[in-house]
Amino acid sequence: MSKTIIDVRGLACPEPLIAFTESAEKADVAEIEISFDCGAARDNIARSAASMGWSVASVTEAQDHTVMNLAKVP
C-alpha cells in the first residue's frame, strides 16, 4: 500500500474534499497527506474520512496552510 500526497492550496471548497475522497477510494492507498488553505476543508475532510473508514493521524498548522495526515483504518 502506498501514501498519496495532495496539495490543494489555493483551491476553494469543495475541491479539497473532492481530492481527498477520490484518493481515499483507491484500493492501494493506505495513507494520505493533504495540504490546504481553505478553512472549512479541515472539518469537512475529517467528517468524510470518518465515514469512509479513515482516521486523522495528525494535523499541522503552518502559517498559511494546514497539513492533514490520514490513515486507512485496518
Secondary structure, DSSP 8 states (H G I E B T S, - for coil): -EEEEEE-TT--TTHHHHHHHHHHT-TTEEEEEEEE--TTHHHHHHHHHHHTTEEEEEEEE-SS-EEEEEEE--
